[in-house]
Amino acid sequence: MAESDWDTVTVLRKKGPTAAQAKSKQVSKYGGLFLWAAGQNKQHLVTKNTAKLDRETEELHHERVPLEVGKVIQQGRQAKGLTQKDLATKVNEKPQIIADYESGKAIPNNQVMGKIERVIGMKLRGKDIGQPLEAKPKQK
């Protein structure tokens, strides 16, 4: 028994990173480094064309809803006695979208425009903007 060396230490496994190392390097428990964008639902990449559109140069710019259409939406909504929030609820959109359409800041979306047309009963697209919407008979 006197021959045993009690000062010898045997390492069975490697120590993991300290808390500071894990925070700074984002090391996984499997030893690999995490990618910073992994698991964050970042699907949109900014390309040169997107940046050009965002700057709205003369050659490339987003089309906006004309003010004429915004006024028709506002008049139709008020004729039905609806607030922007009520109209947004009926077309299943956010109230801010209705406000953007009425102020002419929105980029037109045909699905949203169609929903608004049906609720207020006025045409918002085509030549005869502001005319009553003709009810089409339902087909069986």
TORTI-876142 format. One line per 10 residues: number of its first residue (from 1); their letters; for each residue x, y, z of N, C-alpha, C, CB. Coordinates in nm, 4 decimals, always signed. Glycine has a CB too. Layout:
N
NUM = a = X:Y:Z:X:Y:Z:X:Y:Z:X:Y:Z; ...
//
This chain:
140
1 = maesdwdtvt = +0.0799:-0.1184:+0.0000:+0.0000:+0.0000:+0.0000:+0.0852:+0.1263:+0.0000:-0.0915:-0.0010:+0.1177; +0.1999:+0.1191:+0.0511:+0.2862:+0.2348:+0.0587:+0.3380:+0.2738:-0.0780:+0.4012:+0.2083:+0.1521; +0.3276:+0.1836:-0.1745:+0.3788:+0.2118:-0.3075:+0.2842:+0.2974:-0.3912:+0.4063:+0.0833:-0.3789; +0.1595:+0.3203:-0.3531:+0.0626:+0.3973:-0.4302:+0.0989:+0.5451:-0.4326:-0.0774:+0.3788:-0.3730; +0.0857:+0.6043:-0.5508:+0.1138:+0.7463:-0.5655:-0.0193:+0.8212:-0.5686:+0.1979:+0.7746:-0.6946; -0.0511:+0.8890:-0.4631:-0.1796:+0.9565:-0.4529:-0.1810:+1.0906:-0.5254:-0.2153:+0.9767:-0.3079; -0.0693:+1.1404:-0.5745:-0.0628:+1.2681:-0.6415:-0.0922:+1.2583:-0.7914:+0.0723:+1.3289:-0.6200; -0.0977:+1.1403:-0.8471:-0.1224:+1.1227:-0.9890:-0.2717:+1.1412:-1.0173:-0.0738:+0.9834:-1.0363; -0.3019:+1.2195:-1.1237:-0.4403:+1.2465:-1.1605:-0.4649:+1.1859:-1.2981:-0.4711:+1.4003:-1.1597; -0.5723:+1.1118:-1.3127:-0.6084:+1.0532:-1.4414:-0.7289:+1.1280:-1.4967:-0.6387:+0.9007:-1.4276
11 = vlrkkgptaa = -0.7155:+1.1812:-1.6210:-0.8246:+1.2547:-1.6849:-0.9034:+1.1568:-1.7699:-0.7711:+1.3740:-1.7711; -1.0295:+1.1419:-1.7414:-1.1134:+1.0483:-1.8161:-1.1796:+1.1136:-1.9368:-1.2195:+0.9900:-1.7253; -1.2092:+1.2422:-1.9299:-1.2721:+1.3107:-2.0431:-1.2280:+1.4564:-2.0454:-1.4269:+1.3007:-2.0351; -1.2436:+1.5159:-2.1614:-1.2019:+1.6541:-2.1794:-1.3073:+1.7470:-2.1187:-1.1800:+1.6860:-2.3299; -1.2626:+1.8546:-2.0573:-1.3563:+1.9513:-1.9993:-1.4259:+2.0299:-2.1092:-1.2834:+2.0472:-1.9033; -1.5514:+2.0661:-2.0882:-1.6264:+2.1486:-2.1815:-1.5821:+2.2937:-2.1691:-1.7779:+2.1357:-2.1565; -1.6326:+2.3787:-2.2548:-1.5954:+2.5210:-2.2483:-1.6530:+2.5863:-2.1224:-1.6450:+2.5961:-2.3747; -1.5821:+2.6874:-2.0759:-1.6330:+2.7614:-1.9612:-1.7527:+2.8448:-2.0050:-1.5225:+2.8513:-1.8992; -1.8195:+2.9036:-1.9130:-1.9380:+2.9835:-1.9446:-1.9028:+3.1002:-2.0359:-2.0035:+3.0354:-1.8162; -1.7903:+3.1642:-2.0110:-1.7485:+3.2782:-2.0936:-1.7153:+3.2333:-2.2355:-1.6268:+3.3486:-2.0308
21 = qakskqvsky = -1.6481:+3.1179:-2.2478:-1.6156:+3.0663:-2.3804:-1.7418:+3.0287:-2.4563:-1.5226:+2.9454:-2.3696; -1.8350:+2.9664:-2.3893:-1.9590:+2.9250:-2.4554:-2.0375:+3.0462:-2.5023:-2.0451:+2.8397:-2.3612; -2.0365:+3.1523:-2.4228:-2.1092:+3.2731:-2.4607:-2.0450:+3.3416:-2.5807:-2.1160:+3.3697:-2.3432; -1.9131:+3.3492:-2.5813:-1.8450:+3.4221:-2.6871:-1.8390:+3.3437:-2.8174:-1.7058:+3.4578:-2.6431; -1.8297:+3.2143:-2.8104:-1.8140:+3.1349:-2.9318:-1.9393:+3.0585:-2.9717:-1.7017:+3.0387:-2.9141; -2.0386:+3.0532:-2.8861:-2.1610:+2.9766:-2.9116:-2.1259:+2.8334:-2.9503:-2.2455:+3.0434:-3.0232; -2.0603:+2.7631:-2.8607:-2.0201:+2.6257:-2.8866:-2.1343:+2.5342:-2.8472:-1.8902:+2.5891:-2.8098; -2.1652:+2.4387:-2.9350:-2.2735:+2.3453:-2.9040:-2.2225:+2.2390:-2.8093:-2.3302:+2.2809:-3.0324; -2.3130:+2.1615:-2.7537:-2.2718:+2.0551:-2.6626:-2.2033:+1.9414:-2.7384:-2.3926:+2.0016:-2.5851; -2.2112:+1.9436:-2.8714:-2.1464:+1.8417:-2.9524:-2.0085:+1.8870:-2.9998:-2.2336:+1.8064:-3.0717
31 = gglflwaagq = -1.9645:+2.0065:-2.9597:-1.8312:+2.0516:-2.9917:-1.8222:+2.1408:-3.1142:-1.7449:+1.9355:-3.0105; -1.9284:+2.1520:-3.1934:-1.9244:+2.2345:-3.3134:-1.9687:+2.3761:-3.2841:-2.0113:+2.1745:-3.4221; -1.9353:+2.4666:-3.3728:-1.9786:+2.6050:-3.3572:-2.1143:+2.6230:-3.4216:-1.8762:+2.7025:-3.4183; -2.1994:+2.7012:-3.3603:-2.3305:+2.7314:-3.4174:-2.3157:+2.8358:-3.5273:-2.4283:+2.7809:-3.3080; -2.3995:+2.8288:-3.6275:-2.4058:+2.9355:-3.7267:-2.4947:+3.0434:-3.6691:-2.4595:+2.8842:-3.8655; -2.4590:+3.1682:-3.6870:-2.5317:+3.2767:-3.6222:-2.6743:+3.2891:-3.6711:-2.4603:+3.4062:-3.6438; -2.7044:+3.2608:-3.7982:-2.8396:+3.2771:-3.8495:-2.9209:+3.1489:-3.8408:-2.8349:+3.3246:-3.9921; -2.8633:+3.0435:-3.7887:-2.9338:+2.9152:-3.7855:-3.0527:+2.9218:-3.6911:-2.8388:+2.8021:-3.7432; -3.1662:+2.8738:-3.7373:-3.2852:+2.8662:-3.6552:-3.3556:+2.9971:-3.6324:-3.2511:+2.8091:-3.5270; -3.3280:+3.0998:-3.7119:-3.3902:+3.2292:-3.6892:-3.4897:+3.2669:-3.7971:-3.2855:+3.3345:-3.6793
41 = nkqhlvtknt = -3.5210:+3.1771:-3.8884:-3.6193:+3.2024:-3.9934:-3.5816:+3.3237:-4.0787:-3.7571:+3.2231:-3.9319; -3.4551:+3.3363:-4.1091:-3.4092:+3.4447:-4.1960:-3.4047:+3.3903:-4.3379:-3.2684:+3.5001:-4.1513; -3.5070:+3.4231:-4.4149:-3.5172:+3.3689:-4.5488:-3.4867:+3.4727:-4.6547:-3.6539:+3.3122:-4.5710; -3.4814:+3.5978:-4.6167:-3.4685:+3.7033:-4.7151:-3.3248:+3.7527:-4.7222:-3.5628:+3.8185:-4.6824; -3.2705:+3.7496:-4.8388:-3.1370:+3.8026:-4.8602:-3.1488:+3.9327:-4.9372:-3.0473:+3.7010:-4.9357; -3.0682:+4.0291:-4.9019:-3.0695:+4.1571:-4.9718:-2.9776:+4.1445:-5.0922:-3.0249:+4.2750:-4.8779; -3.0340:+4.1647:-5.2083:-2.9541:+4.1618:-5.3297:-2.9433:+4.3028:-5.3848:-3.0154:+4.0659:-5.4347; -2.8661:+4.3169:-5.4904:-2.8501:+4.4498:-5.5496:-2.9832:+4.5031:-5.6002:-2.7482:+4.4460:-5.6639; -3.0645:+4.4167:-5.6629:-3.1928:+4.4628:-5.7165:-3.2871:+4.5080:-5.6050:-3.2588:+4.3516:-5.7986; -3.2878:+4.4358:-5.4942:-3.3728:+4.4746:-5.3826:-3.3289:+4.6088:-5.3263:-3.3703:+4.3675:-5.2732
51 = akldreteel = -3.1996:+4.6264:-5.3153:-3.1483:+4.7536:-5.2637:-3.1853:+4.8674:-5.3582:-2.9950:+4.7471:-5.2449; -3.1787:+4.8429:-5.4895:-3.2168:+4.9460:-5.5859:-3.3640:+4.9813:-5.5713:-3.1874:+4.8997:-5.7291; -3.4483:+4.8798:-5.5565:-3.5916:+4.9067:-5.5412:-3.6190:+4.9845:-5.4131:-3.6714:+4.7755:-5.5410; -3.5491:+4.9502:-5.3081:-3.5707:+5.0202:-5.1820:-3.5296:+5.1666:-5.1900:-3.4944:+4.9516:-5.0708; -3.4286:+5.1965:-5.2686:-3.3885:+5.3352:-5.2855:-3.4832:+5.4104:-5.3776:-3.2475:+5.3424:-5.3395; -3.5650:+5.3372:-5.4511:-3.6630:+5.3938:-5.5423:-3.5993:+5.4938:-5.6389:-3.7746:+5.4610:-5.4638; -3.5104:+5.4438:-5.7201:-3.4512:+5.5279:-5.8223:-3.5536:+5.5530:-5.9312:-3.3236:+5.4636:-5.8803; -3.5195:+5.6369:-6.0261:-3.6140:+5.6703:-6.1324:-3.6448:+5.5499:-6.2200:-3.5595:+5.7835:-6.2178; -3.5449:+5.4655:-6.2464:-3.5686:+5.3535:-6.3357:-3.6436:+5.2387:-6.2685:-3.4379:+5.3036:-6.3897; -3.6200:+5.2155:-6.1394:-3.6846:+5.1064:-6.0671:-3.7520:+5.1617:-5.9424:-3.5821:+4.9961:-6.0298
61 = hhervplevg = -3.8810:+5.1463:-5.9321:-3.9494:+5.1870:-5.8100:-4.0768:+5.1047:-5.7932:-3.9818:+5.3385:-5.8128; -4.1218:+5.0960:-5.6695:-4.2434:+5.0241:-5.6376:-4.3632:+5.1087:-5.6793:-4.2495:+4.9893:-5.4869; -4.4597:+5.0464:-5.7441:-4.5834:+5.1167:-5.7764:-4.6665:+5.1271:-5.6488:-4.6630:+5.0433:-5.8903; -4.7282:+5.2386:-5.6297:-4.8128:+5.2617:-5.5119:-4.9581:+5.2698:-5.5541:-4.7711:+5.3910:-5.4378; -5.0469:+5.2547:-5.4563:-5.1896:+5.2701:-5.4823:-5.2162:+5.4162:-5.5144:-5.2757:+5.2224:-5.3606; -5.2868:+5.4468:-5.6249:-5.3169:+5.5872:-5.6558:-5.4050:+5.6502:-5.5481:-5.3858:+5.5982:-5.7927; -5.3915:+5.7808:-5.5283:-5.4723:+5.8506:-5.4275:-5.6207:+5.8409:-5.4605:-5.4303:+5.9983:-5.4174; -5.6533:+5.8343:-5.5895:-5.7933:+5.8197:-5.6316:-5.8540:+5.6939:-5.5701:-5.8040:+5.8144:-5.7863; -5.7795:+5.5840:-5.5739:-5.8279:+5.4579:-5.5166:-5.8410:+5.4707:-5.3657:-5.7333:+5.3411:-5.5525; -5.7456:+5.5375:-5.3013:-5.7522:+5.5576:-5.1569:-5.8759:+5.6357:-5.1159:-5.6282:+5.6294:-5.1085
71 = kviqqgrqak = -5.9098:+5.7372:-5.1952:-6.0300:+5.8154:-5.1640:-6.1565:+5.7326:-5.1837:-6.0360:+5.9415:-5.2513; -6.1591:+5.6480:-5.2865:-6.2756:+5.5619:-5.3102:-6.2926:+5.4637:-5.1943:-6.2609:+5.4851:-5.4446; -6.1816:+5.4073:-5.1463:-6.1890:+5.3152:-5.0319:-6.2448:+5.3883:-4.9109:-6.0495:+5.2554:-4.9993; -6.1940:+5.5089:-4.8865:-6.2396:+5.5859:-4.7707:-6.3874:+5.6201:-4.7817:-6.1575:+5.7138:-4.7562; -6.4315:+5.6654:-4.8997:-6.5728:+5.7012:-4.9179:-6.6627:+5.5792:-4.9041:-6.5944:+5.7664:-5.0549; -6.6222:+5.4679:-4.9640:-6.7023:+5.3455:-4.9541:-6.7107:+5.2938:-4.8121:-6.6449:+5.2381:-5.0434; -6.6002:+5.3025:-4.7404:-6.5972:+5.2582:-4.6008:-6.6884:+5.3443:-4.5155:-6.4541:+5.2622:-4.5455; -6.6821:+5.4781:-4.5356:-6.7653:+5.5679:-4.4571:-6.9132:+5.5534:-4.4933:-6.7202:+5.7121:-4.4774; -6.9422:+5.5243:-4.6212:-7.0817:+5.5041:-4.6622:-7.1417:+5.3814:-4.5947:-7.0913:+5.4898:-4.8147; -7.0613:+5.2818:-4.5692:-7.1084:+5.1605:-4.5002:-7.1047:+5.1775:-4.3480:-7.0227:+5.0391:-4.5412
81 = gltqkdlatk = -7.0498:+5.2894:-4.3006:-7.0435:+5.3146:-4.1558:-6.9367:+5.2331:-4.0862:-7.1767:+5.2852:-4.0925; -6.8271:+5.2038:-4.1573:-6.7198:+5.1221:-4.1011:-6.5990:+5.2081:-4.0654:-6.6789:+5.0121:-4.1998; -6.5310:+5.1690:-3.9601:-6.4017:+5.2306:-3.9292:-6.2943:+5.1527:-4.0053:-6.3731:+5.2310:-3.7734; -6.1722:+5.2046:-4.0035:-6.0622:+5.1323:-4.0680:-6.0427:+4.9963:-4.0018:-5.9313:+5.2145:-4.0616; -6.0593:+4.9923:-3.8714:-6.0423:+4.8664:-3.7986:-6.1512:+4.7666:-3.8379:-6.0450:+4.8911:-3.6462; -6.2759:+4.8134:-3.8504:-6.3865:+4.7251:-3.8914:-6.3621:+4.6682:-4.0304:-6.5205:+4.8010:-3.8888; -6.3199:+4.7549:-4.1235:-6.2927:+4.7101:-4.2597:-6.1775:+4.6100:-4.2599:-6.2602:+4.8301:-4.3513; -6.0745:+4.6366:-4.1818:-5.9607:+4.5450:-4.1735:-6.0044:+4.4088:-4.1209:-5.8509:+4.6035:-4.0836; -6.0943:+4.4080:-4.0235:-6.1443:+4.2820:-3.9689:-6.2229:+4.2056:-4.0743:-6.2318:+4.3074:-3.8453; -6.3049:+4.2765:-4.1520:-6.3874:+4.2111:-4.2541:-6.3038:+4.1522:-4.3671:-6.4874:+4.3098:-4.3111
91 = vnekpqiiad = -6.1911:+4.2168:-4.4019:-6.1067:+4.1650:-4.5101:-5.9907:+4.0817:-4.4557:-6.0525:+4.2804:-4.5950; -5.9883:+4.0608:-4.3240:-5.8878:+3.9764:-4.2592:-5.7456:+4.0301:-4.2809:-5.8980:+3.8329:-4.3121; -5.7289:+4.1595:-4.2626:-5.5985:+4.2245:-4.2727:-5.5784:+4.3119:-4.1494:-5.5871:+4.3089:-4.4038; -5.4588:+4.3679:-4.1361:-5.4296:+4.4562:-4.0237:-5.4839:+4.5961:-4.0538:-5.2766:+4.4610:-3.9953; -5.5260:+4.6712:-3.9513:-5.5753:+4.8073:-3.9729:-5.4730:+4.8988:-4.0407:-5.6162:+4.8675:-3.8411; -5.3448:+4.8754:-4.0164:-5.2409:+4.9582:-4.0776:-5.2416:+4.9430:-4.2294:-5.1029:+4.9214:-4.0213; -5.2766:+4.8249:-4.2797:-5.2817:+4.8026:-4.4245:-5.3923:+4.8872:-4.4863:-5.3043:+4.6527:-4.4563; -5.5078:+4.8935:-4.4208:-5.6180:+4.9762:-4.4705:-5.5760:+5.1230:-4.4700:-5.7460:+4.9558:-4.3845; -5.5087:+5.1654:-4.3632:-5.4618:+5.3040:-4.3554:-5.3626:+5.3347:-4.4680:-5.3963:+5.3308:-4.2182; -5.2746:+5.2392:-4.4977:-5.1773:+5.2590:-4.6065:-5.2466:+5.2672:-4.7419:-5.0742:+5.1451:-4.6076
101 = yesgkaipnn = -5.3490:+5.1845:-4.7640:-5.4226:+5.1897:-4.8905:-5.4945:+5.3240:-4.9051:-5.5242:+5.0734:-4.8990; -5.5548:+5.3721:-4.7984:-5.6284:+5.4986:-4.8053:-5.5347:+5.6183:-4.8248:-5.7114:+5.5179:-4.6782; -5.4138:+5.6105:-4.7718:-5.3209:+5.7227:-4.7849:-5.2354:+5.7138:-4.9110:-5.2311:+5.7296:-4.6634; -5.2449:+5.6020:-4.9840:-5.1685:+5.5870:-5.1074:-5.0259:+5.5408:-5.0859:-5.1671:+5.7155:-5.1811; -4.9951:+5.4876:-4.9696:-4.8593:+5.4412:-4.9401:-4.8399:+5.2927:-4.9692:-4.8261:+5.4688:-4.7954; -4.9487:+5.2193:-4.9855:-4.9408:+5.0739:-5.0000:-4.9011:+5.0336:-5.1413:-5.0741:+5.0099:-4.9637; -4.8321:+4.9207:-5.1504:-4.8036:+4.8586:-5.2787:-4.9246:+4.7704:-5.3089:-4.6670:+4.7756:-5.2769; -4.9919:+4.7903:-5.4238:-5.1182:+4.7203:-5.4476:-5.1028:+4.5688:-5.4536:-5.1797:+4.7691:-5.5756; -5.1969:+4.5017:-5.3901:-5.2045:+4.3568:-5.3905:-5.3447:+4.3218:-5.4389:-5.1737:+4.2952:-5.2477; -5.3554:+4.2467:-5.5491:-5.4861:+4.2183:-5.6079:-5.5780:+4.1424:-5.5136:-5.4692:+4.1400:-5.7349
111 = qvmgkiervi = -5.5239:+4.0552:-5.4298:-5.6090:+3.9808:-5.3361:-5.6723:+4.0756:-5.2343:-5.5272:+3.8714:-5.2636; -5.5920:+4.1652:-5.1800:-5.6436:+4.2604:-5.0807:-5.7428:+4.3553:-5.1469:-5.5276:+4.3404:-5.0151; -5.7086:+4.4016:-5.2684:-5.7978:+4.4938:-5.3400:-5.9332:+4.4259:-5.3666:-5.7327:+4.5403:-5.4744; -5.9311:+4.2994:-5.4053:-6.0555:+4.2259:-5.4304:-6.1408:+4.2127:-5.3056:-6.0247:+4.0883:-5.4852; -6.0764:+4.1849:-5.1920:-6.1498:+4.1741:-5.0660:-6.2161:+4.3067:-5.0299:-6.0560:+4.1294:-4.9531; -6.1401:+4.4162:-5.0448:-6.1938:+4.5489:-5.0110:-6.3086:+4.5837:-5.1055:-6.0824:+4.6576:-5.0186; -6.2932:+4.5515:-5.2348:-6.4004:+4.5781:-5.3324:-6.5299:+4.5108:-5.2897:-6.3597:+4.5293:-5.4730; -6.5219:+4.3838:-5.2506:-6.6429:+4.3093:-5.2132:-6.7094:+4.3678:-5.0884:-6.6087:+4.1618:-5.1894; -6.6276:+4.4133:-4.9920:-6.6856:+4.4667:-4.8679:-6.7504:+4.6032:-4.8909:-6.5776:+4.4778:-4.7591; -6.6814:+4.6939:-4.9638:-6.7376:+4.8289:-4.9811:-6.8319:+4.8379:-5.1007:-6.6253:+4.9303:-4.9974
121 = gmklrgkdig = -6.8279:+4.7370:-5.1887:-6.9208:+4.7340:-5.3019:-6.8857:+4.8315:-5.4128:-7.0587:+4.7627:-5.2540; -6.7589:+4.8700:-5.4256:-6.7151:+4.9622:-5.5310:-6.5920:+4.9057:-5.6001:-6.6849:+5.1031:-5.4729; -6.5785:+4.9357:-5.7289:-6.4621:+4.8895:-5.8039:-6.3403:+4.9740:-5.7691:-6.4894:+4.8944:-5.9555; -6.2278:+4.9061:-5.7523:-6.1026:+4.9741:-5.7206:-5.9981:+4.9526:-5.8289:-6.0490:+4.9262:-5.5870; -6.0272:+4.8631:-5.9235:-5.9311:+4.8316:-6.0293:-5.9978:+4.8492:-6.1646:-5.8762:+4.6873:-6.0139; -5.9166:+4.8746:-6.2648:-5.9691:+4.8876:-6.3999:-5.9990:+5.0317:-6.4365:-6.0935:+4.8047:-6.4151; -6.0818:+5.0464:-6.5437:-6.1129:+5.1818:-6.5939:-6.2134:+5.2556:-6.5071:-6.1663:+5.1737:-6.7351; -6.3153:+5.1842:-6.4627:-6.4263:+5.2500:-6.3919:-6.4098:+5.2398:-6.2403:-6.5606:+5.1882:-6.4340; -6.3054:+5.3025:-6.1881:-6.2807:+5.3036:-6.0435:-6.3867:+5.3902:-5.9765:-6.1369:+5.3564:-6.0106; -6.4452:+5.3389:-5.8694:-6.5464:+5.4127:-5.7950:-6.6887:+5.3771:-5.8336:-6.5258:+5.5584:-5.8141
131 = qpleakpkqk = -6.7065:+5.2999:-5.9407:-6.8410:+5.2586:-5.9828:-6.8884:+5.1437:-5.8940:-6.8422:+5.2160:-6.1334; -7.0205:+5.1294:-5.8799:-7.0714:+5.0177:-5.7988:-7.0275:+4.8843:-5.8572:-7.2250:+5.0231:-5.7893; -7.0018:+4.7904:-5.7702:-6.9594:+4.6563:-5.8097:-7.0824:+4.5767:-5.8489:-6.8811:+4.5851:-5.6953; -7.0803:+4.5197:-5.9692:-7.1946:+4.4379:-6.0121:-7.1861:+4.3024:-5.9454:-7.1985:+4.4225:-6.1667; -7.2953:+4.2607:-5.8861:-7.2991:+4.1313:-5.8208:-7.3116:+4.0223:-5.9267:-7.4160:+4.1238:-5.7193; -7.2178:+3.9307:-5.9279:-7.2234:+3.8207:-6.0234:-7.3071:+3.7086:-5.9623:-7.0798:+3.7702:-6.0608; -7.3967:+3.6477:-6.0448:-7.4771:+3.5376:-5.9898:-7.3881:+3.4186:-5.9581:-7.5887:+3.4961:-6.0884; -7.4192:+3.3533:-5.8487:-7.3395:+3.2381:-5.8062:-7.3723:+3.1186:-5.8950:-7.3656:+3.2041:-5.6565; -7.2703:+3.0495:-5.9369:-7.2892:+2.9320:-6.0229:-7.2998:+2.8086:-5.9345:-7.1718:+2.9169:-6.1257; -7.3884:+2.7157:-5.9750:-7.4059:+2.5938:-5.8950:-7.3377:+2.4778:-5.9606:-7.5533:+2.5623:-5.8743
//
